[in-house]
Amino acid sequence: MQLGDLVPDFELSNQHGEKIKLSSYRGKKNVVIVFYPAAFTGTCTGELCALRDDLAAFNNEKVELLAISCDTAFTLKAFAAQEKYEFNLLSDFWPHGEVCKAYDVFIPERGFATRGTFIVNKEGRLHWSIVISPGEARSIDDYKAALAEL
């Protein structure tokens, strides 16, 4: 996927069992999609807590934050409750990793996503992205800089 390409659409359930469809934001909001390996793990929790602690920058009238893992919705509900996440945690559990595969972040031999962030503009096109290994942490300052360009 190249900058400017239309990103793959998807519909996944959040931690509350509600269906969230990416294309429903088209024409309304930019979207920050954050793929992460697994709930309740150190680096993933740290990254999502950093987003939680600066949520106004990523979940407001102009931007929607969607965090995606291959965990079940039940796991995500417990994770969100424990960490007080007030943004959508989406489950790509079944069919297992299909959205992760569409964004080329699925690691088949491990059964989960690597760390990938995709900023999608209001037209549904890729504005910015980063994909790194599961053991590395991303910087939310990079997300903010990319959002400032929109």
FIKE-588236 format. One line per 3 residues: for each residue x, y, z of N, C-alpha, C. Coordinates in nm, 4 decimals. Layout:
! FIKE-588236
X Y Z X Y Z X Y Z | ...
This chain:
! FIKE-588236
0.0848 -0.1176 0.0000 0.0000 0.0000 0.0000 0.0897 0.1243 0.0000 | 0.0605 0.2122 -0.0924 0.1389 0.3345 -0.1083 0.0606 0.4546 -0.0554 | 0.1310 0.5610 -0.0201 0.0649 0.6839 0.0216 -0.0304 0.7275 -0.0885
-0.1495 0.7681 -0.0507 -0.2497 0.8109 -0.1460 -0.3437 0.7014 -0.1920 | -0.3087 0.5742 -0.1667 -0.3962 0.4622 -0.2043 -0.5188 0.4575 -0.1146 | -0.6298 0.4115 -0.1715 -0.7462 0.3804 -0.0886 -0.7088 0.2641 0.0011
-0.7406 0.2740 0.1286 -0.7077 0.1653 0.2213 -0.8186 0.0618 0.2194 | -0.7874 -0.0627 0.2538 -0.8917 -0.1656 0.2599 -0.9967 -0.1313 0.3659 | -1.1225 -0.1446 0.3276 -1.2312 -0.1230 0.4218 -1.2439 -0.2468 0.5103
-1.3021 -0.2298 0.6264 -1.3272 -0.3430 0.7156 -1.4406 -0.3093 0.8089 | -1.4944 -0.4151 0.8684 -1.5944 -0.4022 0.9748 -1.5583 -0.5045 1.0811 | -1.5314 -0.4560 1.2017 -1.4938 -0.5415 1.3135 -1.5753 -0.5032 1.4367
-1.5853 -0.5950 1.5306 -1.6527 -0.5673 1.6576 -1.5548 -0.5047 1.7557 | -1.6058 -0.4065 1.8309 -1.5233 -0.3473 1.9360 -1.5417 -0.4242 2.0671 | -1.4826 -0.3722 2.1734 -1.4855 -0.4385 2.3036 -1.6252 -0.4475 2.3625
-1.7208 -0.3737 2.3056 -1.8588 -0.3765 2.3537 -1.9497 -0.4586 2.2626 | -1.8908 -0.5205 2.1607 -1.9686 -0.5999 2.0665 -2.0333 -0.5183 1.9559 | -2.0033 -0.3897 1.9495 -2.0580 -0.3024 1.8451 -1.9748 -0.3160 1.7181
-2.0416 -0.3167 1.6038 -1.9728 -0.3239 1.4751 -1.9218 -0.1849 1.4373 | -1.7952 -0.1782 1.4012 -1.7322 -0.0533 1.3591 -1.6823 -0.0737 1.2159 | -1.7289 0.0117 1.1248 -1.6903 0.0014 0.9841 -1.6039 0.1219 0.9468
-1.4856 0.0954 0.8946 -1.3931 0.2033 0.8605 -1.4565 0.3034 0.7650 | -1.5232 0.2564 0.6619 -1.5780 0.3478 0.5611 -1.6864 0.4397 0.6167 | -1.7387 0.4114 0.7347 -1.8406 0.4998 0.7942 -1.7809 0.6356 0.8339
-1.6486 0.6449 0.8398 -1.5826 0.7713 0.8744 -1.5497 0.8541 0.7507 | -1.5641 0.7940 0.6317 -1.5291 0.8621 0.5077 -1.6099 0.9912 0.4935 | -1.5391 1.0994 0.4611 -1.6025 1.2294 0.4462 -1.6286 1.2997 0.5782
-1.6018 1.2323 0.6899 -1.6317 1.2886 0.8224 -1.5079 1.3093 0.9089 | -1.4235 1.2052 0.9171 -1.3083 1.2110 1.0070 -1.1873 1.1431 0.9449 | -1.0689 1.1885 0.9868 -0.9464 1.1137 0.9617 -0.9448 1.0000 1.0633
-0.8755 0.8916 1.0315 -0.8735 0.7774 1.1214 -0.7288 0.7338 1.1457 | -0.6968 0.7118 1.2722 -0.5675 0.6545 1.3098 -0.5945 0.5082 1.3442 | -0.5372 0.4172 1.2638 -0.5527 0.2735 1.2867 -0.4222 0.2230 1.3467
-0.4301 0.1665 1.4662 -0.3127 0.1164 1.5371 -0.3267 -0.0351 1.5540 | -0.2456 -0.1106 1.4808 -0.2399 -0.2557 1.4990 -0.1370 -0.2859 1.6071 | -0.1716 -0.3782 1.6964 -0.0784 -0.4158 1.8031 -0.0879 -0.5667 1.8253
0.0203 -0.6300 1.8751 0.0227 -0.7756 1.8878 -0.0790 -0.8356 1.9848 | -0.0839 -0.7881 2.1089 -0.1687 -0.8576 2.2066 -0.2008 -0.7714 2.3281 | -0.3241 -0.7858 2.3750 -0.3675 -0.7194 2.4976 -0.2881 -0.7725 2.6171
-0.2769 -0.6918 2.7179 -0.2149 -0.7271 2.8459 -0.0646 -0.7540 2.8364 | 0.0007 -0.7116 2.7289 0.1457 -0.7276 2.7191 0.2111 -0.5915 2.7419 | 0.3341 -0.5923 2.7856 0.4010 -0.4715 2.8306 0.4061 -0.3578 2.7298
0.4655 -0.3824 2.6136 0.4815 -0.2750 2.5158 0.3463 -0.2298 2.4615 | 0.2568 -0.3245 2.4345 0.1236 -0.2891 2.3825 0.0481 -0.2038 2.4835 | 0.0499 -0.2444 2.6090 -0.0184 -0.1677 2.7129 0.0424 -0.0286 2.7231
0.1748 -0.0194 2.7188 0.2417 0.1106 2.7266 0.2023 0.2029 2.6126 | 0.1989 0.1488 2.4904 0.1613 0.2306 2.3751 0.0168 0.2779 2.3846 | -0.0736 0.1870 2.4175 -0.2148 0.2246 2.4255 -0.2410 0.3186 2.5431
-0.1680 0.3025 2.6521 -0.1832 0.3957 2.7651 -0.1344 0.5355 2.7263 | -0.0298 0.5436 2.6454 0.0172 0.6745 2.5975 -0.0911 0.7405 2.5131 | -0.1597 0.6628 2.4296 -0.2708 0.7168 2.3511 -0.3861 0.7584 2.4422
-0.4171 0.6739 2.5399 -0.5234 0.7053 2.6366 -0.4937 0.8368 2.7089 | -0.3686 0.8552 2.7489 -0.3308 0.9727 2.8265 -0.3281 1.1013 2.7441 | -0.3294 1.0888 2.6116 -0.3312 1.2038 2.5219 -0.4476 1.1893 2.4233
-0.5570 1.1320 2.4698 -0.6674 1.0910 2.3838 -0.7283 1.2057 2.3040 | -0.7318 1.3248 2.3597 -0.7927 1.4381 2.2891 -0.7254 1.4649 2.1544 | -0.6005 1.4274 2.1396 -0.5290 1.4486 2.0134 -0.5669 1.3446 1.9077
-0.6223 1.2311 1.9507 -0.6462 1.1192 1.8592 -0.7916 1.0763 1.8490 | -0.8768 1.1302 1.9303 -1.0181 1.0932 1.9297 -1.0982 1.2203 1.9573 | -1.1354 1.2893 1.8495 -1.2050 1.4165 1.8631 -1.2951 1.4374 1.7417
-1.3404 1.5599 1.7192 -1.4328 1.5849 1.6083 -1.3684 1.5677 1.4708 | -1.2344 1.5650 1.4640 -1.1647 1.5521 1.3361 -1.0976 1.4157 1.3163 | -1.0751 1.3433 1.4264 -0.9966 1.2197 1.4215 -1.0627 1.1102 1.5040
-1.0561 0.9877 1.4532 -1.1049 0.8699 1.5261 -0.9879 0.7730 1.5434 | -0.9732 0.7190 1.6627 -0.8697 0.6211 1.6928 -0.9302 0.4819 1.6956 | -0.8720 0.3904 1.6178 -0.9135 0.2507 1.6170 -0.7912 0.1648 1.6427
-0.7926 0.0878 1.7509 -0.6814 -0.0018 1.7844 -0.7260 -0.1451 1.7555 | -0.6441 -0.2195 1.6823 -0.6832 -0.3524 1.6350 -0.5806 -0.4578 1.6772 | -0.6321 -0.5688 1.7306 -0.5486 -0.6859 1.7581 -0.6279 -0.8110 1.7215
-0.5622 -0.9248 1.7272 -0.6275 -1.0531 1.6979 -0.6879 -1.1158 1.8232 | -0.6936 -1.0405 1.9318 -0.7561 -1.0884 2.0552 -0.9076 -1.0980 2.0374 | -0.9721 -1.1764 2.1230 -1.1184 -1.1837 2.1198 -1.1778 -1.0554 2.1767
-1.3033 -1.0294 2.1426 -1.3719 -0.9119 2.1961 -1.3828 -0.9198 2.3487 | -1.3954 -1.0403 2.4027 -1.4033 -1.0582 2.5484 -1.2729 -1.0164 2.6154 | -1.1610 -1.0531 2.5544 -1.0303 -1.0134 2.6063 -1.0161 -0.8621 2.5994
-1.0584 -0.8043 2.4881 -1.0470 -0.6590 2.4709 -1.1348 -0.5835 2.5694 | -1.2506 -0.6391 2.6016 -1.3385 -0.5751 2.7002 -1.2693 -0.5695 2.8365 | -1.2080 -0.6795 2.8776 -1.1368 -0.6838 3.0059 -1.0157 -0.5903 3.0038
-0.9429 -0.5888 2.8928 -0.8257 -0.5030 2.8757 -0.8663 -0.3560 2.8858 | -0.9720 -0.3170 2.8137 -1.0187 -0.1782 2.8160 -1.0639 -0.1372 2.9560 | -1.1334 -0.2264 3.0246 -1.1806 -0.1959 3.1598 -1.0635 -0.1774 3.2554
-0.9662 -0.2675 3.2473 -0.8504 -0.2596 3.3374 -0.7712 -0.1318 3.3160 | -0.7499 -0.0955 3.1891 -0.6633 0.0193 3.1578 -0.7405 0.1496 3.1365 | -0.8748 0.1426 3.1480 -0.9604 0.2610 3.1317 -0.9462 0.3239 2.9923
-0.9471 0.2369 2.8885 -0.9424 0.2841 2.7504 -1.0825 0.3266 2.7090 | -1.0961 0.4488 2.6615 -1.2247 0.5018 2.6175 -1.2246 0.5226 2.4664 | -1.1582 0.4338 2.3956 -1.1568 0.4349 2.2498 -1.1816 0.2919 2.2039
-1.2076 0.2768 2.0757 -1.2426 0.1455 2.0215 -1.1222 0.0526 2.0113 | -1.1346 -0.0626 2.0780 -1.0415 -0.1739 2.0605 -1.1164 -0.2744 1.9730 | -1.0650 -0.3016 1.8554 -1.1337 -0.3877 1.7603 -1.0706 -0.5263 1.7547
-1.1577 -0.6259 1.7464 -1.1143 -0.7653 1.7447 -1.1080 -0.8193 1.6020 | -0.9886 -0.8590 1.5607 -0.9669 -0.9236 1.4307 -0.9448 -1.0731 1.4531 | -1.0224 -1.1274 1.5490 -1.0047 -1.2663 1.5895 -1.0542 -1.3651 1.4844
-1.1736 -1.3375 1.4251 -1.2273 -1.4329 1.3283 -1.2996 -1.3615 1.2160 | -1.2776 -1.3954 1.0902 -1.1719 -1.4881 1.0482 -1.0360 -1.4345 1.0923 | -0.9591 -1.5211 1.1508 -0.8389 -1.4830 1.2237 -0.7411 -1.3983 1.1412
-0.7261 -1.2738 1.1837 -0.6264 -1.1847 1.1252 -0.6562 -1.1354 0.9849 | -0.7797 -1.1443 0.9378 -0.8104 -1.1050 0.7997 -0.7820 -0.9570 0.7733 | -0.8167 -0.8698 0.8670 -0.7892 -0.7271 0.8475 -0.6387 -0.7022 0.8588
-0.5752 -0.7668 0.9535 -0.4288 -0.7550 0.9661 -0.3603 -0.7973 0.8362 | -0.4096 -0.9046 0.7762 -0.3537 -0.9516 0.6486 -0.3755 -0.8481 0.5391 | -0.4930 -0.7861 0.5347 -0.5229 -0.6860 0.4321 -0.4293 -0.5659 0.4420
-0.3826 -0.5366 0.5627 -0.2897 -0.4259 0.5844 -0.1444 -0.4739 0.5897 | -0.1227 -0.6009 0.5607 0.0107 -0.6614 0.5537 0.0895 -0.6476 0.6841 | 0.0196 -0.6671 0.7979 0.0872 -0.6623 0.9276 0.0732 -0.7933 1.0061
0.0084 -0.8934 0.9469 -0.0126 -1.0209 1.0160 0.1142 -1.1055 1.0099 | 0.1511 -1.1654 1.1228 0.2657 -1.2560 1.1295 0.2085 -1.3971 1.1442 | 0.1962 -1.4731 1.0338 0.1258 -1.6018 1.0387 0.1858 -1.7031 1.1361
0.3172 -1.7089 1.1436 0.3798 -1.8080 1.2321 0.3605 -1.7756 1.3798 | 0.3182 -1.6527 1.4104 0.2937 -1.6141 1.5494 0.1451 -1.5929 1.5789 | 0.0648 -1.5775 1.4727 -0.0794 -1.5658 1.4896 -0.1285 -1.4308 1.5354
-0.0462 -1.3281 1.5206 -0.0875 -1.1935 1.5591 -0.0243 -1.0889 1.4684 | -0.0642 -0.9632 1.4894 -0.0133 -0.8519 1.4089 0.1180 -0.7999 1.4650 | 0.2013 -0.7506 1.3767 0.3152 -0.6729 1.4204 0.2634 -0.5322 1.4516
0.3501 -0.4410 1.4851 0.3084 -0.3044 1.5150 0.3015 -0.2232 1.3854 | 0.1825 -0.1815 1.3526 0.1623 -0.0999 1.2334 0.0624 0.0096 1.2627 | 0.0916 0.1287 1.2170 -0.0010 0.2405 1.2326 -0.0260 0.3008 1.0953
-0.1532 0.3256 1.0659 -0.1951 0.3800 0.9373 -0.2869 0.4989 0.9639 | -0.2491 0.6137 0.9120 -0.3355 0.7313 0.9228 -0.4066 0.7465 0.7895 | -0.5394 0.7437 0.7977 -0.6258 0.7463 0.6807 -0.6972 0.8811 0.6778
-0.6910 0.9492 0.5637 -0.7577 1.0795 0.5553 -0.9079 1.0632 0.5346 | -0.9787 1.1733 0.5332 -1.1248 1.1698 0.5226 -1.1741 1.1068 0.3930 | -1.0901 1.1037 0.2920 -1.1267 1.0430 0.1639 -1.1016 0.8927 0.1626
-1.0498 0.8386 0.2739 -1.0217 0.6949 0.2817 -0.8888 0.6557 0.2212 | -0.8007 0.7527 0.2055 -0.6695 0.7267 0.1446 -0.5589 0.7300 0.2506 | -0.4573 0.6493 0.2259 -0.3443 0.6417 0.3183 -0.2655 0.7714 0.3160
-0.2542 0.8345 0.4319 -0.1792 0.9596 0.4460 -0.0391 0.9346 0.5021 | -0.0279 0.8380 0.5940 0.0996 0.8127 0.6620 0.0945 0.6739 0.7222 | 0.2097 0.6080 0.7302 0.2123 0.4764 0.7968 0.3512 0.4449 0.8489
0.3518 0.3526 0.9442 0.4755 0.2958 0.9958 0.4455 0.1519 1.0344 | 0.5371 0.0626 0.9993 0.5273 -0.0780 1.0379 0.6632 -0.1168 1.0946 | 0.6612 -0.1661 1.2192 0.7861 -0.2055 1.2856 0.7671 -0.3420 1.3511
0.8726 -0.3926 1.4103 0.8665 -0.5256 1.4708 0.7838 -0.5247 1.5997 | 0.7348 -0.6429 1.6404 0.6518 -0.6512 1.7612 0.7212 -0.6017 1.8879 | 0.8537 -0.6093 1.8938 0.9257 -0.5713 2.0141 0.9565 -0.4236 2.0271
0.9311 -0.3453 1.9214 0.9616 -0.2027 1.9241 0.8369 -0.1217 1.9597 | 0.8572 -0.0086 2.0240 0.7460 0.0816 2.0550 0.7443 0.1959 1.9544 | 0.6252 0.2441 1.9249 0.6089 0.3579 1.8343 0.5973 0.4866 1.9151
0.6221 0.5980 1.8482 0.6125 0.7291 1.9127 0.4838 0.7985 1.8709 | 0.4018 0.8389 1.9679 0.2788 0.9088 1.9326 0.3089 1.0489 1.8797 | 0.4275 1.1001 1.9058 0.4650 1.2295 1.8494 0.4697 1.2219 1.6972
0.5098 1.1066 1.6433 0.5092 1.0872 1.4975 0.3663 1.0931 1.4445 | 0.2704 1.0332 1.5173 0.1304 1.0368 1.4761 0.0814 1.1816 1.4738 | 0.1166 1.2556 1.5789 0.0724 1.3951 1.5882 0.1259 1.4776 1.4724
0.2517 1.4569 1.4373 0.3126 1.5310 1.3252 0.2395 1.4979 1.1949 | 0.2084 1.3719 1.1732 0.1380 1.3316 1.0518 -0.0042 1.3890 1.0492 | -0.0724 1.3880 1.1624 -0.2074 1.4450 1.1696 -0.2070 1.5949 1.1462
-0.1008 1.6628 1.1896 -0.0906 1.8075 1.1724 -0.0829 1.8457 1.0246 | -0.0375 1.7527 0.9397 -0.0274 1.7791 0.7963 -0.1623 1.7710 0.7249 | -0.2616 1.7123 0.7904 -0.3927 1.6973 0.7253 -0.4745 1.8243 0.7287
